[in-house]
Amino acid sequence: MEIQLWREILDPYALAVDELVVKFNHIIKEHRMAGIYSPIEQVNGRVKTISSILEKAQKKQISLDKMEEHIEDIAGIRIICQFVEDIYKVVDMIKHRSDMTVKSEKDYIVNQKASGYRSYHMIICYTVETMRGPREIHVEIQIRTLAMNFWATIEHSLQYKYKENMPENLSSRLHKAAEAIIVLDQEMSSVRDEIMDAQNSFNIKAHIVADILTNIQNLYKVANKREVVKIQDEFFRIYNTGDLEQLSRFSRELDIISEGYRAQSLG
């Protein structure tokens, strides 16, 4: 197959990956802007290299003209969550989206692989608009916790090194590490509410501070400088107390002051 033809085949997959990464990142942004916990911690994507596609086609005895039909992970998205519970929230979120259709799914968390591998896999159908019109693309989405991802990344590298003939002692140690990952995820889930409360408080505080600083910056343009300096000093005093309720009250009062100056400028 000519290199140019490979490019034409893989370009829509690259487009699908780019669009999906943007969309899942937007979900993270929406949650954080609303001051609520996001079940998605991070997302990344990739298109399989030509060599990886050829290797998989050869291994599964797939002819190149049937490649797109039978290799469903040419485009891949990896979604990382903090907690196991979040994985299933993301799965439900994907199932209810109108811009992607779930074709198949495999739960390797409940049904862990013999190697110790754990992750949730979904194959979705996603349509991209190309120069030649709409094109439906198969995309594999892997959803896992940070701990699962760490283990899977190491295991993948070792499998690549040993061409899937990993020494028994190394395989055994990896399996023990996988068991430790299960314990770690369980421990993190047991303190999930406390962690989420702490993260939500941090996000809420960050948004309040951002709003206050924007208001102060705008007041410098329209208000008496001495008065704005007083407001700024009061902000620093309250900020240093670490009292979120006081900070929130100060932000609301500052909104009223800022609104008053806006009304004056319009009058």
TORKOL-4160 file (C-alpha; in steps of 0.2 Angstrom, whole numbers, padded with zeros to 4 digits, m for minus):
267
<pt num="1" X="0000" Y="0000" Z="0000"/>
<pt num="2" X="0007" Y="0017" Z="m0005"/>
<pt num="3" X="0012" Y="0029" Z="0009"/>
<pt num="4" X="0000" Y="0042" Z="0002"/>
<pt num="5" X="m0015" Y="0030" Z="0003"/>
<pt num="6" X="m0010" Y="0027" Z="0021"/>
<pt num="7" X="m0011" Y="0045" Z="0024"/>
<pt num="8" X="m0029" Y="0046" Z="0016"/>
<pt num="9" X="m0035" Y="0032" Z="0027"/>
<pt num="10" X="m0028" Y="0038" Z="0043"/>
<pt num="11" X="m0032" Y="0056" Z="0042"/>
<pt num="12" X="m0051" Y="0054" Z="0047"/>
<pt num="13" X="m0045" Y="0044" Z="0062"/>
<pt num="14" X="m0034" Y="0058" Z="0067"/>
<pt num="15" X="m0048" Y="0070" Z="0065"/>
<pt num="16" X="m0059" Y="0059" Z="0076"/>
<pt num="17" X="m0046" Y="0058" Z="0090"/>
<pt num="18" X="m0043" Y="0077" Z="0089"/>
<pt num="19" X="m0062" Y="0081" Z="0090"/>
<pt num="20" X="m0065" Y="0068" Z="0104"/>
<pt num="21" X="m0051" Y="0075" Z="0115"/>
<pt num="22" X="m0058" Y="0092" Z="0113"/>
<pt num="23" X="m0075" Y="0086" Z="0118"/>
<pt num="24" X="m0070" Y="0076" Z="0133"/>
<pt num="25" X="m0058" Y="0090" Z="0139"/>
<pt num="26" X="m0073" Y="0102" Z="0138"/>
<pt num="27" X="m0083" Y="0091" Z="0150"/>
<pt num="28" X="m0068" Y="0093" Z="0162"/>
<pt num="29" X="m0069" Y="0112" Z="0160"/>
<pt num="30" X="m0088" Y="0113" Z="0161"/>
<pt num="31" X="m0087" Y="0104" Z="0178"/>
<pt num="32" X="m0073" Y="0114" Z="0185"/>
<pt num="33" X="m0081" Y="0131" Z="0179"/>
<pt num="34" X="m0097" Y="0126" Z="0188"/>
<pt num="35" X="m0086" Y="0122" Z="0204"/>
<pt num="36" X="m0091" Y="0104" Z="0204"/>
<pt num="37" X="m0081" Y="0088" Z="0204"/>
<pt num="38" X="m0076" Y="0081" Z="0187"/>
<pt num="39" X="m0077" Y="0062" Z="0185"/>
<pt num="40" X="m0064" Y="0064" Z="0171"/>
<pt num="41" X="m0047" Y="0068" Z="0177"/>
<pt num="42" X="m0037" Y="0069" Z="0161"/>
<pt num="43" X="m0039" Y="0063" Z="0143"/>
<pt num="44" X="m0027" Y="0059" Z="0128"/>
<pt num="45" X="m0029" Y="0051" Z="0111"/>
<pt num="46" X="m0018" Y="0043" Z="0098"/>
<pt num="47" X="m0019" Y="0035" Z="0081"/>
<pt num="48" X="m0011" Y="0018" Z="0079"/>
<pt num="49" X="0006" Y="0019" Z="0069"/>
<pt num="50" X="0006" Y="0011" Z="0052"/>
<pt num="51" X="0019" Y="m0002" Z="0059"/>
<pt num="52" X="0007" Y="m0006" Z="0074"/>
<pt num="53" X="m0008" Y="m0008" Z="0062"/>
<pt num="54" X="0002" Y="m0020" Z="0050"/>
<pt num="55" X="0008" Y="m0030" Z="0065"/>
<pt num="56" X="m0010" Y="m0032" Z="0072"/>
<pt num="57" X="m0016" Y="m0036" Z="0054"/>
<pt num="58" X="m0003" Y="m0050" Z="0052"/>
<pt num="59" X="m0006" Y="m0057" Z="0070"/>
<pt num="60" X="m0025" Y="m0058" Z="0067"/>
<pt num="61" X="m0023" Y="m0063" Z="0049"/>
<pt num="62" X="m0033" Y="m0048" Z="0042"/>
<pt num="63" X="m0030" Y="m0043" Z="0024"/>
<pt num="64" X="m0026" Y="m0024" Z="0022"/>
<pt num="65" X="m0042" Y="m0021" Z="0012"/>
<pt num="66" X="m0052" Y="m0027" Z="0027"/>
<pt num="67" X="m0042" Y="m0018" Z="0040"/>
<pt num="68" X="m0054" Y="m0004" Z="0044"/>
<pt num="69" X="m0068" Y="m0016" Z="0046"/>
<pt num="70" X="m0059" Y="m0028" Z="0058"/>
<pt num="71" X="m0047" Y="m0017" Z="0067"/>
<pt num="72" X="m0057" Y="m0006" Z="0078"/>
<pt num="73" X="m0044" Y="0002" Z="0089"/>
<pt num="74" X="m0035" Y="0012" Z="0075"/>
<pt num="75" X="m0041" Y="0028" Z="0084"/>
<pt num="76" X="m0040" Y="0027" Z="0103"/>
<pt num="77" X="m0045" Y="0038" Z="0117"/>
<pt num="78" X="m0039" Y="0035" Z="0135"/>
<pt num="79" X="m0049" Y="0043" Z="0149"/>
<pt num="80" X="m0041" Y="0044" Z="0166"/>
<pt num="81" X="m0052" Y="0045" Z="0182"/>
<pt num="82" X="m0047" Y="0046" Z="0200"/>
<pt num="83" X="m0059" Y="0033" Z="0207"/>
<pt num="84" X="m0066" Y="0017" Z="0201"/>
<pt num="85" X="m0084" Y="0024" Z="0203"/>
<pt num="86" X="m0080" Y="0038" Z="0191"/>
<pt num="87" X="m0076" Y="0025" Z="0177"/>
<pt num="88" X="m0094" Y="0020" Z="0177"/>
<pt num="89" X="m0101" Y="0038" Z="0178"/>
<pt num="90" X="m0090" Y="0041" Z="0162"/>
<pt num="91" X="m0097" Y="0025" Z="0154"/>
<pt num="92" X="m0115" Y="0031" Z="0157"/>
<pt num="93" X="m0110" Y="0049" Z="0151"/>
<pt num="94" X="m0104" Y="0042" Z="0134"/>
<pt num="95" X="m0119" Y="0030" Z="0132"/>
<pt num="96" X="m0131" Y="0046" Z="0134"/>
<pt num="97" X="m0122" Y="0057" Z="0121"/>
<pt num="98" X="m0130" Y="0060" Z="0104"/>
<pt num="99" X="m0114" Y="0062" Z="0095"/>
<pt num="100" X="m0107" Y="0045" Z="0098"/>
<pt num="101" X="m0115" Y="0027" Z="0097"/>
<pt num="102" X="m0108" Y="0013" Z="0108"/>
<pt num="103" X="m0105" Y="m0003" Z="0097"/>
<pt num="104" X="m0097" Y="m0014" Z="0110"/>
<pt num="105" X="m0090" Y="m0014" Z="0128"/>
<pt num="106" X="m0079" Y="m0025" Z="0139"/>
<pt num="107" X="m0077" Y="m0023" Z="0157"/>
<pt num="108" X="m0060" Y="m0028" Z="0162"/>
<pt num="109" X="m0062" Y="m0021" Z="0180"/>
<pt num="110" X="m0076" Y="m0034" Z="0185"/>
<pt num="111" X="m0068" Y="m0047" Z="0173"/>
<pt num="112" X="m0050" Y="m0044" Z="0176"/>
<pt num="113" X="m0038" Y="m0051" Z="0163"/>
<pt num="114" X="m0027" Y="m0066" Z="0169"/>
<pt num="115" X="m0012" Y="m0054" Z="0168"/>
<pt num="116" X="m0019" Y="m0042" Z="0180"/>
<pt num="117" X="m0024" Y="m0029" Z="0167"/>
<pt num="118" X="m0040" Y="m0019" Z="0172"/>
<pt num="119" X="m0048" Y="m0006" Z="0162"/>
<pt num="120" X="m0065" Y="m0002" Z="0154"/>
<pt num="121" X="m0066" Y="m0003" Z="0135"/>
<pt num="122" X="m0079" Y="0004" Z="0123"/>
<pt num="123" X="m0079" Y="0004" Z="0104"/>
<pt num="124" X="m0090" Y="0019" Z="0098"/>
<pt num="125" X="m0095" Y="0025" Z="0081"/>
<pt num="126" X="m0091" Y="0043" Z="0078"/>
<pt num="127" X="m0094" Y="0053" Z="0063"/>
<pt num="128" X="m0082" Y="0066" Z="0056"/>
<pt num="129" X="m0085" Y="0078" Z="0041"/>
<pt num="130" X="m0071" Y="0076" Z="0028"/>
<pt num="131" X="m0069" Y="0084" Z="0011"/>
<pt num="132" X="m0077" Y="0069" Z="0003"/>
<pt num="133" X="m0092" Y="0070" Z="0015"/>
<pt num="134" X="m0097" Y="0062" Z="0032"/>
<pt num="135" X="m0086" Y="0047" Z="0038"/>
<pt num="136" X="m0091" Y="0035" Z="0052"/>
<pt num="137" X="m0076" Y="0030" Z="0062"/>
<pt num="138" X="m0073" Y="0016" Z="0075"/>
<pt num="139" X="m0064" Y="0023" Z="0090"/>
<pt num="140" X="m0059" Y="0013" Z="0105"/>
<pt num="141" X="m0061" Y="0022" Z="0122"/>
<pt num="142" X="m0051" Y="0015" Z="0137"/>
<pt num="143" X="m0057" Y="0021" Z="0154"/>
<pt num="144" X="m0046" Y="0018" Z="0169"/>
<pt num="145" X="m0040" Y="0025" Z="0186"/>
<pt num="146" X="m0023" Y="0033" Z="0188"/>
<pt num="147" X="m0017" Y="0018" Z="0197"/>
<pt num="148" X="m0023" Y="0006" Z="0183"/>
<pt num="149" X="m0015" Y="0017" Z="0170"/>
<pt num="150" X="0002" Y="0017" Z="0178"/>
<pt num="151" X="0001" Y="m0003" Z="0179"/>
<pt num="152" X="m0005" Y="m0005" Z="0161"/>
<pt num="153" X="0008" Y="0007" Z="0154"/>
<pt num="154" X="0022" Y="m0003" Z="0163"/>
<pt num="155" X="0015" Y="m0020" Z="0158"/>
<pt num="156" X="0013" Y="m0014" Z="0139"/>
<pt num="157" X="0031" Y="m0008" Z="0139"/>
<pt num="158" X="0037" Y="m0025" Z="0146"/>
<pt num="159" X="0026" Y="m0035" Z="0134"/>
<pt num="160" X="0033" Y="m0025" Z="0119"/>
<pt num="161" X="0051" Y="m0029" Z="0125"/>
<pt num="162" X="0048" Y="m0047" Z="0128"/>
<pt num="163" X="0037" Y="m0049" Z="0113"/>
<pt num="164" X="0023" Y="m0057" Z="0124"/>
<pt num="165" X="0035" Y="m0070" Z="0131"/>
<pt num="166" X="0038" Y="m0062" Z="0147"/>
<pt num="167" X="0049" Y="m0072" Z="0160"/>
<pt num="168" X="0038" Y="m0081" Z="0173"/>
<pt num="169" X="0046" Y="m0072" Z="0188"/>
<pt num="170" X="0043" Y="m0055" Z="0180"/>
<pt num="171" X="0025" Y="m0059" Z="0176"/>
<pt num="172" X="0022" Y="m0065" Z="0194"/>
<pt num="173" X="0029" Y="m0049" Z="0201"/>
<pt num="174" X="0018" Y="m0039" Z="0189"/>
<pt num="175" X="0003" Y="m0049" Z="0195"/>
<pt num="176" X="0007" Y="m0045" Z="0213"/>
<pt num="177" X="0008" Y="m0027" Z="0208"/>
<pt num="178" X="m0009" Y="m0028" Z="0200"/>
<pt num="179" X="m0016" Y="m0035" Z="0216"/>
<pt num="180" X="m0008" Y="m0020" Z="0225"/>
<pt num="181" X="m0017" Y="m0008" Z="0213"/>
<pt num="182" X="m0034" Y="m0015" Z="0217"/>
<pt num="183" X="m0030" Y="m0012" Z="0236"/>
<pt num="184" X="m0025" Y="0006" Z="0232"/>
<pt num="185" X="m0040" Y="0009" Z="0222"/>
<pt num="186" X="m0051" Y="0002" Z="0236"/>
<pt num="187" X="m0042" Y="0013" Z="0249"/>
<pt num="188" X="m0045" Y="0029" Z="0238"/>
<pt num="189" X="m0063" Y="0024" Z="0236"/>
<pt num="190" X="m0065" Y="0023" Z="0255"/>
<pt num="191" X="m0059" Y="0041" Z="0257"/>
<pt num="192" X="m0068" Y="0047" Z="0241"/>
<pt num="193" X="m0080" Y="0059" Z="0249"/>
<pt num="194" X="m0066" Y="0068" Z="0259"/>
<pt num="195" X="m0055" Y="0069" Z="0244"/>
<pt num="196" X="m0070" Y="0076" Z="0233"/>
<pt num="197" X="m0074" Y="0089" Z="0247"/>
<pt num="198" X="m0057" Y="0095" Z="0247"/>
<pt num="199" X="m0055" Y="0096" Z="0229"/>
<pt num="200" X="m0072" Y="0105" Z="0227"/>
<pt num="201" X="m0067" Y="0118" Z="0240"/>
<pt num="202" X="m0051" Y="0121" Z="0231"/>
<pt num="203" X="m0061" Y="0124" Z="0215"/>
<pt num="204" X="m0074" Y="0135" Z="0222"/>
<pt num="205" X="m0061" Y="0145" Z="0231"/>
<pt num="206" X="m0051" Y="0147" Z="0215"/>
<pt num="207" X="m0066" Y="0153" Z="0205"/>
<pt num="208" X="m0071" Y="0166" Z="0219"/>
<pt num="209" X="m0053" Y="0173" Z="0219"/>
<pt num="210" X="m0053" Y="0174" Z="0200"/>
<pt num="211" X="m0070" Y="0184" Z="0200"/>
<pt num="212" X="m0064" Y="0195" Z="0214"/>
<pt num="213" X="m0047" Y="0199" Z="0205"/>
<pt num="214" X="m0057" Y="0203" Z="0189"/>
<pt num="215" X="m0068" Y="0215" Z="0198"/>
<pt num="216" X="m0054" Y="0224" Z="0206"/>
<pt num="217" X="m0045" Y="0225" Z="0190"/>
<pt num="218" X="m0060" Y="0233" Z="0182"/>
<pt num="219" X="m0063" Y="0245" Z="0196"/>
<pt num="220" X="m0045" Y="0252" Z="0193"/>
<pt num="221" X="m0052" Y="0259" Z="0177"/>
<pt num="222" X="m0068" Y="0267" Z="0184"/>
<pt num="223" X="m0066" Y="0270" Z="0203"/>
<pt num="224" X="m0055" Y="0281" Z="0214"/>
<pt num="225" X="m0038" Y="0273" Z="0215"/>
<pt num="226" X="m0037" Y="0275" Z="0234"/>
<pt num="227" X="m0054" Y="0266" Z="0237"/>
<pt num="228" X="m0049" Y="0252" Z="0225"/>
<pt num="229" X="m0033" Y="0250" Z="0236"/>
<pt num="230" X="m0043" Y="0248" Z="0251"/>
<pt num="231" X="m0054" Y="0235" Z="0243"/>
<pt num="232" X="m0038" Y="0226" Z="0237"/>
<pt num="233" X="m0031" Y="0226" Z="0255"/>
<pt num="234" X="m0047" Y="0220" Z="0262"/>
<pt num="235" X="m0047" Y="0206" Z="0250"/>
<pt num="236" X="m0029" Y="0201" Z="0255"/>
<pt num="237" X="m0035" Y="0201" Z="0273"/>
<pt num="238" X="m0049" Y="0190" Z="0270"/>
<pt num="239" X="m0039" Y="0178" Z="0259"/>
<pt num="240" X="m0026" Y="0176" Z="0272"/>
<pt num="241" X="m0039" Y="0170" Z="0285"/>
<pt num="242" X="m0044" Y="0155" Z="0273"/>
<pt num="243" X="m0062" Y="0158" Z="0277"/>
<pt num="244" X="m0072" Y="0153" Z="0262"/>
<pt num="245" X="m0088" Y="0160" Z="0268"/>
<pt num="246" X="m0081" Y="0177" Z="0271"/>
<pt num="247" X="m0072" Y="0176" Z="0254"/>
<pt num="248" X="m0089" Y="0172" Z="0246"/>
<pt num="249" X="m0098" Y="0186" Z="0255"/>
<pt num="250" X="m0084" Y="0199" Z="0250"/>
<pt num="251" X="m0086" Y="0193" Z="0232"/>
<pt num="252" X="m0105" Y="0196" Z="0232"/>
<pt num="253" X="m0102" Y="0213" Z="0240"/>
<pt num="254" X="m0089" Y="0217" Z="0227"/>
<pt num="255" X="m0101" Y="0212" Z="0213"/>
<pt num="256" X="m0114" Y="0225" Z="0219"/>
<pt num="257" X="m0100" Y="0239" Z="0220"/>
<pt num="258" X="m0095" Y="0234" Z="0202"/>
<pt num="259" X="m0113" Y="0234" Z="0196"/>
<pt num="260" X="m0115" Y="0251" Z="0203"/>
<pt num="261" X="m0100" Y="0258" Z="0193"/>
<pt num="262" X="m0106" Y="0249" Z="0177"/>
<pt num="263" X="m0123" Y="0257" Z="0179"/>
<pt num="264" X="m0115" Y="0275" Z="0182"/>
<pt num="265" X="m0105" Y="0273" Z="0166"/>
<pt num="266" X="m0121" Y="0268" Z="0156"/>
<pt num="267" X="m0130" Y="0283" Z="0163"/>
